[in-house]
Amino acid sequence: MTQRTSQATFFATTRWTMVREAVRGGDDAARSALGGLFSIYWQPLYRYARRKGKSREDAEDLVQGFLAHLMTSRALQGIDQAKGRFRSFLLISFQHWMINDWKHATRGKRGGGSAVVSFDWESAETGLKLEIADERSPDRLFDREWALALLRKALEELAEVCLAEGSGAQFKVLKPCLTADSGRIAYADLAVVLDMTEGATRVAVHRLRKRYRRILTDQISRTLSSPDSVEEEMQSLFAALAG
Protein backbone atom coordinates (compact mmCIF):
# COMPACT_ATOMS: atom_id res chain seq x y z
CA MET A 1 0.00 0.00 0.00
CA THR A 2 1.38 3.41 -0.96
CA GLN A 3 1.75 6.19 1.60
CA ARG A 4 -0.90 8.28 -0.18
CA THR A 5 -3.40 5.40 -0.14
CA SER A 6 -2.64 4.74 3.52
CA GLN A 7 -3.29 8.38 4.38
CA ALA A 8 -6.56 8.46 2.44
CA THR A 9 -7.76 5.28 4.12
CA PHE A 10 -6.79 6.59 7.55
CA PHE A 11 -8.83 9.74 7.02
CA ALA A 12 -11.83 7.92 5.60
CA THR A 13 -12.18 5.41 8.42
CA THR A 14 -11.35 7.30 11.61
CA ARG A 15 -12.97 9.96 13.73
CA TRP A 16 -11.12 13.22 14.10
CA THR A 17 -10.31 12.53 17.74
CA MET A 18 -8.44 9.40 16.69
CA VAL A 19 -6.57 11.47 14.14
CA ARG A 20 -5.75 13.96 16.88
CA GLU A 21 -4.29 11.29 19.14
CA ALA A 22 -2.21 9.91 16.28
CA VAL A 23 -0.92 13.38 15.44
CA ARG A 24 0.13 13.82 19.05
CA GLY A 25 2.04 10.58 18.66
CA GLY A 26 3.92 11.92 15.66
CA ASP A 27 2.11 9.86 13.01
CA ASP A 28 2.73 11.40 9.56
CA ALA A 29 -0.34 9.79 7.98
CA ALA A 30 -2.45 11.29 10.76
CA ARG A 31 -1.00 14.73 10.10
CA SER A 32 -1.98 14.34 6.49
CA ALA A 33 -5.47 13.26 7.55
CA LEU A 34 -5.78 16.30 9.79
CA GLY A 35 -4.68 18.43 6.86
CA GLY A 36 -7.51 16.80 4.91
CA LEU A 37 -9.99 18.02 7.50
CA PHE A 38 -8.51 21.51 7.29
CA SER A 39 -8.81 21.51 3.51
CA ILE A 40 -12.56 21.08 3.89
CA TYR A 41 -13.21 23.49 6.75
CA TRP A 42 -10.72 26.35 6.41
CA GLN A 43 -13.14 28.55 4.48
CA PRO A 44 -15.69 28.92 7.33
CA LEU A 45 -12.81 30.14 9.51
CA TYR A 46 -11.67 32.68 6.93
CA ARG A 47 -15.16 34.08 6.49
CA TYR A 48 -15.64 34.13 10.26
CA ALA A 49 -12.55 36.32 10.61
CA ARG A 50 -13.74 38.63 7.84
CA ARG A 51 -17.17 38.98 9.44
CA LYS A 52 -15.44 39.85 12.72
CA GLY A 53 -13.96 42.87 10.94
CA LYS A 54 -10.53 41.54 10.00
CA SER A 55 -8.97 42.75 6.77
CA ARG A 56 -8.48 40.28 3.97
CA GLU A 57 -4.73 40.14 4.63
CA ASP A 58 -5.16 39.67 8.37
CA ALA A 59 -7.81 36.97 7.85
CA GLU A 60 -5.46 35.08 5.56
CA ASP A 61 -2.65 35.33 8.11
CA LEU A 62 -4.95 34.25 10.92
CA VAL A 63 -6.22 31.13 9.19
CA GLN A 64 -2.89 30.00 7.78
CA GLY A 65 -1.05 30.55 11.06
CA PHE A 66 -3.81 28.94 13.08
CA LEU A 67 -3.96 25.75 11.03
CA ALA A 68 -0.18 25.43 11.05
CA HIS A 69 -0.33 25.86 14.84
CA LEU A 70 -2.89 23.06 15.15
CA MET A 71 -0.53 20.60 13.51
CA THR A 72 1.48 20.56 16.74
CA SER A 73 0.53 18.10 19.48
CA ARG A 74 0.34 20.86 22.10
CA ALA A 75 -2.47 22.58 20.23
CA LEU A 76 -4.74 19.54 20.04
CA GLN A 77 -5.70 19.13 23.68
CA GLY A 78 -8.93 21.13 23.91
CA ILE A 79 -11.47 18.62 22.74
CA ASP A 80 -13.25 18.38 26.09
CA GLN A 81 -14.12 22.06 25.90
CA ALA A 82 -15.89 21.39 22.59
CA LYS A 83 -17.85 18.31 23.71
CA GLY A 84 -16.17 16.16 21.12
CA ARG A 85 -17.26 18.17 18.09
CA PHE A 86 -14.57 19.16 15.62
CA ARG A 87 -16.74 22.11 14.56
CA SER A 88 -16.88 23.51 18.09
CA PHE A 89 -13.25 22.71 18.81
CA LEU A 90 -12.16 24.53 15.67
CA LEU A 91 -14.16 27.69 16.35
CA ILE A 92 -13.30 27.89 20.07
CA SER A 93 -9.62 27.42 19.31
CA PHE A 94 -9.73 29.96 16.49
CA GLN A 95 -11.40 32.54 18.73
CA HIS A 96 -8.61 32.12 21.29
CA TRP A 97 -6.03 32.36 18.52
CA MET A 98 -7.52 35.61 17.25
CA ILE A 99 -7.40 37.15 20.70
CA ASN A 100 -4.11 35.88 22.09
CA ASP A 101 -1.70 34.37 19.63
CA TRP A 102 -1.91 35.52 16.05
CA LYS A 103 0.06 38.78 16.29
CA HIS A 104 3.08 37.00 17.72
CA ALA A 105 2.85 33.93 15.50
CA THR A 106 1.96 35.31 12.06
CA ARG A 107 2.62 39.04 11.78
CA GLY A 108 5.48 39.69 9.40
CA LYS A 109 5.64 36.07 8.27
CA ARG A 110 3.40 36.11 5.20
CA GLY A 111 4.76 33.67 2.66
CA GLY A 112 7.09 32.07 5.19
CA GLY A 113 7.07 28.40 6.11
CA SER A 114 4.97 25.78 4.35
CA ALA A 115 1.20 25.90 3.99
CA VAL A 116 -0.82 23.13 5.64
CA VAL A 117 -3.32 23.01 2.76
CA SER A 118 -3.87 24.85 -0.49
CA PHE A 119 -6.08 27.89 0.04
CA ASP A 120 -8.31 29.48 -2.60
CA TRP A 121 -8.57 32.85 -0.88
CA GLU A 122 -10.22 34.48 -3.89
CA SER A 123 -13.07 32.00 -3.88
CA ALA A 124 -13.72 32.56 -0.18
CA GLU A 125 -13.62 36.32 -0.66
CA THR A 126 -15.91 36.26 -3.69
CA GLY A 127 -18.51 34.39 -1.68
CA LEU A 128 -18.50 37.16 0.89
CA LYS A 129 -18.89 39.85 -1.74
CA LEU A 130 -21.93 38.12 -3.21
CA GLU A 131 -23.47 37.56 0.21
CA ILE A 132 -26.72 39.30 1.04
CA ALA A 133 -26.56 41.41 4.20
CA ASP A 134 -27.21 39.08 7.12
CA GLU A 135 -27.88 40.17 10.70
CA ARG A 136 -26.97 36.81 12.19
CA SER A 137 -23.86 36.71 14.36
CA PRO A 138 -20.54 35.52 12.90
CA ASP A 139 -20.80 32.46 15.17
CA ARG A 140 -24.15 31.43 13.68
CA LEU A 141 -22.92 32.12 10.17
CA PHE A 142 -19.88 29.96 10.90
CA ASP A 143 -22.24 27.07 11.65
CA ARG A 144 -23.97 27.68 8.31
CA GLU A 145 -20.63 27.74 6.47
CA TRP A 146 -19.70 24.53 8.25
CA ALA A 147 -22.95 22.88 7.17
CA LEU A 148 -22.40 23.94 3.56
CA ALA A 149 -18.85 22.56 3.65
CA LEU A 150 -20.16 19.20 4.86
CA LEU A 151 -22.81 19.11 2.14
CA ARG A 152 -20.24 19.95 -0.55
CA LYS A 153 -17.91 17.22 0.68
CA ALA A 154 -20.70 14.64 0.78
CA LEU A 155 -21.79 15.60 -2.73
CA GLU A 156 -18.23 15.33 -4.03
CA GLU A 157 -17.86 11.89 -2.48
CA LEU A 158 -21.17 10.71 -3.95
CA ALA A 159 -20.15 11.99 -7.39
CA GLU A 160 -16.85 10.09 -7.15
CA VAL A 161 -18.63 6.87 -6.15
CA CYS A 162 -21.13 7.14 -9.01
CA LEU A 163 -18.36 7.87 -11.49
CA ALA A 164 -16.39 4.84 -10.31
CA GLU A 165 -19.50 2.68 -10.72
CA GLY A 166 -20.08 3.94 -14.26
CA SER A 167 -23.21 5.94 -13.41
CA GLY A 168 -21.63 9.39 -13.60
CA ALA A 169 -23.94 10.53 -16.42
CA GLN A 170 -27.03 9.48 -14.47
CA PHE A 171 -25.73 11.28 -11.40
CA LYS A 172 -25.41 14.55 -13.28
CA VAL A 173 -29.04 14.31 -14.38
CA LEU A 174 -30.39 13.32 -10.97
CA LYS A 175 -28.14 15.57 -8.87
CA PRO A 176 -30.75 18.39 -8.54
CA CYS A 177 -33.15 15.84 -7.03
CA LEU A 178 -30.97 15.50 -3.94
CA THR A 179 -32.16 18.80 -2.53
CA ALA A 180 -35.50 19.21 -4.34
CA ASP A 181 -38.88 18.66 -2.73
CA SER A 182 -40.05 15.19 -3.76
CA GLY A 183 -43.41 16.54 -4.88
CA ARG A 184 -41.77 18.90 -7.35
CA ILE A 185 -39.47 16.45 -9.10
CA ALA A 186 -40.46 16.01 -12.75
CA TYR A 187 -39.94 12.25 -12.88
CA ALA A 188 -41.52 11.88 -16.30
CA ASP A 189 -39.13 14.41 -17.84
CA LEU A 190 -36.13 12.83 -16.16
CA ALA A 191 -37.22 9.42 -17.41
CA VAL A 192 -37.14 10.69 -20.99
CA VAL A 193 -33.63 12.13 -20.54
CA LEU A 194 -32.36 8.91 -18.99
CA ASP A 195 -34.28 6.62 -21.36
CA MET A 196 -35.83 4.85 -18.39
CA THR A 197 -39.36 4.18 -17.24
CA GLU A 198 -40.81 6.66 -14.79
CA GLY A 199 -40.97 3.93 -12.16
CA ALA A 200 -37.30 3.10 -12.60
CA THR A 201 -36.44 6.80 -12.40
CA ARG A 202 -38.28 7.15 -9.11
CA VAL A 203 -36.35 4.20 -7.72
CA ALA A 204 -33.05 5.67 -8.95
CA VAL A 205 -33.80 9.01 -7.28
CA HIS A 206 -34.80 7.30 -4.04
CA ARG A 207 -31.60 5.26 -3.97
CA LEU A 208 -29.42 8.25 -4.78
CA ARG A 209 -30.97 10.34 -2.01
CA LYS A 210 -30.54 7.47 0.41
CA ARG A 211 -26.87 7.12 -0.49
CA TYR A 212 -26.36 10.87 -0.18
CA ARG A 213 -27.79 10.89 3.33
CA ARG A 214 -25.66 7.89 4.30
CA ILE A 215 -22.51 9.61 3.03
CA LEU A 216 -23.48 12.84 4.77
CA THR A 217 -24.08 10.96 8.01
CA ASP A 218 -20.66 9.36 7.66
CA GLN A 219 -19.06 12.75 7.03
CA ILE A 220 -20.68 14.13 10.17
CA SER A 221 -19.60 11.09 12.15
CA ARG A 222 -15.97 11.75 11.25
CA THR A 223 -16.15 15.17 12.91
CA LEU A 224 -17.43 13.80 16.24
CA SER A 225 -15.79 11.86 19.02
CA SER A 226 -18.81 9.62 19.61
CA PRO A 227 -21.41 8.08 17.27
CA ASP A 228 -24.06 8.90 19.85
CA SER A 229 -24.01 12.55 18.75
CA VAL A 230 -24.50 12.00 15.01
CA GLU A 231 -28.26 12.54 14.88
CA GLU A 232 -28.03 15.61 17.11
CA GLU A 233 -25.31 17.06 14.89
CA MET A 234 -27.38 16.28 11.79
CA GLN A 235 -30.27 18.28 13.24
CA SER A 236 -27.88 21.13 14.05
CA LEU A 237 -26.67 21.08 10.47
CA PHE A 238 -30.15 21.44 9.00
CA ALA A 239 -31.05 24.07 11.58
CA ALA A 240 -27.98 26.09 10.56
CA LEU A 241 -29.01 25.90 6.92
CA ALA A 242 -32.57 26.94 7.73
CA GLY A 243 -31.31 29.96 9.64
Secondary structure, DSSP 8 states (H G I E B T S, - for coil): --HHHHHHHHHHHS-HHHHHHHHHTT-HHHHHHHHHHHHHHHHHHHHHHHHTT--HHHHHHHHHHHHHHHTSGGGS--GGGGTTBHHHHHHHHHHHIIIIIHHHHHTT-TT-S--SS---HHHHHHHHHT-----S-HHHHHHHHHHHHHHHHHHHHHHHHHHHHT-HHHHHHHGGGGTS-GGG--HHHHHHHHT--HHHHHHHHHHHHHHHHHHHHHHHHHTBS-GGGHHHHHHHHHHHHH-
